[in-house]
Amino acid sequence: MLLNETFWENRYKTNETGWDLGQVSPPLKAYIDQLTDTDVNILIPGGGNSYEAAYLFEQGFKNVYVIDLSEIPLQNLQNRISNFPSEQLIHGNFFDLDQTFDLILEQTFFCAIHPTLRAKYVLKMTDLLGEKGKLVGLLFDARLNDDHPPFGGSKEEYLSYFKPHFKIDIMESCYNSIESRQGKELFFKVQHGNS
């Protein structure tokens, strides 16, 4: 199965978007609510309909970028927030992105890409994050699917990828997941550099 643009476009066209919460993920909202510097450059990779991007923008964060392989969710976000800067909605492949960010928010993207790309994902994150940049978000803490996304995993597996490249600030079971994901999510915050 090729997890390419056509695959994701078809998921949106057929409304097979089980990952879409229809709202800001509560753990990410709680994290966003304690941010004070509205000038930070933020990336949401594989952002989908990006309720987090909309929420950030509405809270005064103007340097919010979303990248997705599918143009449909990017257009959905633009339709919901007409003044969201279109140049910050990037239709493309995360692995081709060439910018630097202070903060990257992870919401189901890591578990949507094929597990064979996880090491490449971590290395790409080290390229995209500036000095002291942070990667924050949610990972599925459950064995899910072997042949299609979402692909799950465990804290031990994730640490094996992140620990050589990042300082692990937190990677713990999420206490404030939405009901359908209770007990199945890890909240994590890692910082550029592993010292």
WOPEQUI-V115877 format. One record per helix or strand of 3 or more residues. SS is the DSSP state (H for helix, E for strand). FROM is the first residue (numbers start at 1). TO is the last residue. If there is no record, write none. Layout:
# WOPEQUI-V115877
SS & FROM & TO
SS & FROM & TO
This chain:
# WOPEQUI-V115877
H & 5 & 13
H & 26 & 32
E & 42 & 45
H & 51 & 58
E & 64 & 68
H & 71 & 80
H & 86 & 88
E & 89 & 91
H & 94 & 96
E & 101 & 107
H & 115 & 128
E & 129 & 140
H & 155 & 162
E & 166 & 173
H & 179 & 181
E & 185 & 193
